[in-house]
Amino acid sequence: MGNTDTKLHFRKAVIQLTTKTQPVEATDDAFWDQFWADSSTTVQDVFALVPAAEIRAVREESPSNLATLCYKAVERLVQGADSGCPSERQRQIVLNCTRLLTRILPYIFEDADWRGFFWSTVPGAGRAGRLNEDGEDNEARPLAESLLLAIADLLFCPDFTAQSHKKNGPDTAEDIRSIDSCEYIWEAGVGFAHSPPLNYTHDINRSELLKLLLTCLSEAMYLPPCSDSRNLNPWVAFFCSTENRHALPLFTSLLNVVCAYDPVGYGIPYNHLLFSDYREQLVEQALQILIVTLEHEAGSAASAALQALDTTTPPSDGDQQEPVGPDNLFVNYLSRIHREEDLSFILKGLSRLMNNPLVQTYLPHSNKKIQFHQELLILFWKFCDFNKKFLFFVLKSSDVLDMLVPILFSLNEARADQSRVGLMHIGVFILLLLSGERNFGVRLNKPYTLRVPMDIPVFTGTHADLLIVIFHKIMTSGHQRLQPLFDCLLTIIVNISPYLKSLSMVAANKLLHLLEAFSTPWFLLSSPQNHHLVFFLLEVFNNIIQYQFDGNFNLVYAIIRKRNVFHQLANLPSDTASIQRALQKKKPGISRSISTETVSTEASRCAVPAEPGTLKASLEASPVFLLRPLGIDKITEKTQVSVDGTMVAVPHSDSPQTSADNSPAAGAAAGAGASDTESNSERDLEISRTESEAARSRLSSVSSSAASWSASTDWVSSWKVKLPLQTIMRLLQVLVPQVEKICIDKGLTDESEILKFLQHGTLVGLLPVPHPILIRKYQANAGTAMWFRTYMWGVIYLRNVDPPIWYDTDIRLFEIQRV
């Protein structure tokens, strides 16, 4: 009954605020205290009792009252932070103010006229009043800064959000201003060895404050997409600056809480149904805060990573000669993590959580399944991008496979769901980043022995086989919105191909099936970019034949079986009449997807629409906006790898070239062709150059390209002569007669004998001079930064539905589709 009365009083206060036409004085504490001092409403109650329409009405009709409400709520938080919340009543006031501001802030952000309100100065709130006691600087502090600093203080408040180090009692209360928050880090891990006892009340309070902090940082959702990396989020910039004295312990607390979390616990079946796991909510909030705050200009990320890589010894506390890395302290700290035990702790924590959905038990649904795998992928991406030591640590052992398998599992699960296209992209981008490193291709040769439940053909092979099989399924049975990813998927296979020691027969057949599908005349001639896919696949075959021939007898056998595909490709007609006949066979409504006639039965899983729900935002327009500038040419740079690993940068060519010459595939073909005549010393170079500009139209819509472009004889001839078929044709010229002779002489009908012959065969001295290995490395740019920002906020929007913080507000960063 008392709780009902509390809600009634709170609702009456809201009605009074919305009906008052005259400004209420800030000194009228009796009126303002109704919102936080005399009630104990939950965050769900606040969202129900403060309707969106009434917030907007106050904003439009009584703006001074809304401004005073925000000011008074922030003032209460500052008072609570200064006092350390020694009493239960003060803690309840802080929580009530936290919930109220979480409700109101999105409606401040959605109005352009109000957006600068929190960055206006408030009389009496001096900058020096919080951090310095010398009283030299009395400049007024903006409301936003006061709010962020109060939240940071409250997150390390003993007996409220942190374990107290003193005995209980009012006489022994700790002074919030004098404590060293590094001693109150929430969890053991990076930079902290002591694990405080689990306290669910502290976890709940932390989650409430982090929810408010996330809301503060969400102003970016109400601004239109902008690729200008200099346009930083002011809330993130201040919170992660030196103004925040808790930046280091808070970053460490958030990271350790995430990486130390084990959703399975002691492994008791169905424990998640019997007990509430308050730590999971805290982990989810901490993870979202981390990925939002780890954002800054792309240029400084590379600088910070390189500086961290060159640092042989960690800087001492007293060594402050010059700042290292970016101004964002969270990114700075992340880029400087270097101890093996810390890197291992982070990788094991992320891989444990990523593998959680793959855990199988005899009892159905007995293990808890986490739902924040997309946020984990974003965090893993940021670690690999900002901290090169972490990337090298991941790749130096087979531990990288513990991340690869769950990523492939997620890609396979999401390939037919149009509402999960963002997940597909982040997974592919991570694999593209990893594939740019030689060690990744080498690690993929480890046998795949897990039995993860995936609807893929049964095979005995390596992790490389698993990757190829799943990529094949994405390209043959995914929905059409995944077509822009085909280039990325094949680029990954190209990057790893020189290091694959032995492909299984299943994987080899999948690669040949892709070539067969992509090389059909109607597909090649239906779009100005489709032939690039054929160039990628031919590059894969050339790499394996030239550098890993001995163990890849399965692939060689598959190439011999499908030799007609290569002959047809070499003899592709280019006259006008043949082009017209080929285009007449084109399937209506299909452009960059594989012909339905060539898709095998096991791969013919239909794409499904977005799942219905009460609140389902699939970010329909977001991928369309973001994916167009993310062609493979824009997010990669080419690198030629020599046997001894030497590298020399070559200046960009300024001479005009045709679009076929500029394409990534044509560049690969040109490299292969040149290698036939160049000397070994010339090939012992690693050449880096940026991808061409001409292929950037690859992701343009099919309808517009079809209307303005048609295949011509000159166009076909321009790229047909560059097809890198020399190595494969030479292999066929040598091996096909030998295989046919064996079959005739011995009357063989069993392919195992042929495979045994190929396994012990050799082409030494018979193939053309090996071409340089061409690796396409991920290259950060403004377009990818904008994509990740939009995708990240889209995920956060969807994941925060209890309460629905941003629901029914004027989001401008992406479009919400409700189904």
Buried (B, 14 or more C-beta within 10 A) or exposed (E): EEEEEBBEBBBEBBEEBBEBEEEBEBEEEEBBBBBBBBBBBBBEBBBBBBEBEBBBBBBEEBBEBBBBBBBBBBBBBBBBBBBBBBEEEBBBBBBBBBBBBBBBBBBBBBBEEBBEBBEEBBEEBBBBBBBEEEEEEEEBBBBBBBBBBBBBBBBBBBBBBBBBEEEEEEEEBBEBEEBEBBEBBBBBBBBBEEEBEEBEEBBBBBBBBBBBBBBBBBBBBBBEBEBEBEEBBBBBBBBBBEBBBBBBBBBBBBBBBBBBBEBBBEEEEEBBEEEEBBBBBBBBBBBBBBBBBBBBBBEBBBBBBEBBBEBEEEEEEEEEEEEBBBBBBBBBBBBBBBEEEBBEBBBBBBBBBBBBBBBEEEEEEBBBEBEBBBBBBBBBBBBBBBBBBBBBBBBEEBBBBBBBBBBBBBBBBBBBBBBBBBBBBBBBBBBBBBBBBBBBBBBBBEEBEBEBEBEBBEBEBBBBBBBBBBBBBBBBBBBBBBBBBBBBBBBBBBBBBBBBBBBBBBBBBBBBBBBBBBBBBBBBBBBBBBBBBBBBBBBBBBBBBBBBBBBBBBBBBBBBBBBEBBEBBEEBBBEEEBBEEBBEBBEEEBBBBBBEEBBBEEBEBEBEEBEEEEEBBBBBEBBBBBBBBBBBBBBBBBBBBBEEEEEEEEEEEEEEBEBBBBBBBBBBBBBBBEBEEBEEEEBBBBBBBEBBEBBBBBBBEBEEBEEEBBBEBEBBEBBBEBBBBBBBBBBBEEBEEBBEEBBEEEEBEEEEEBBEBBBEBEBEEEBBBBBBBBBBBBBBBBBBBBBBBBBBBBBBBBBBBEBBBBBEBEBBBBBBBEE
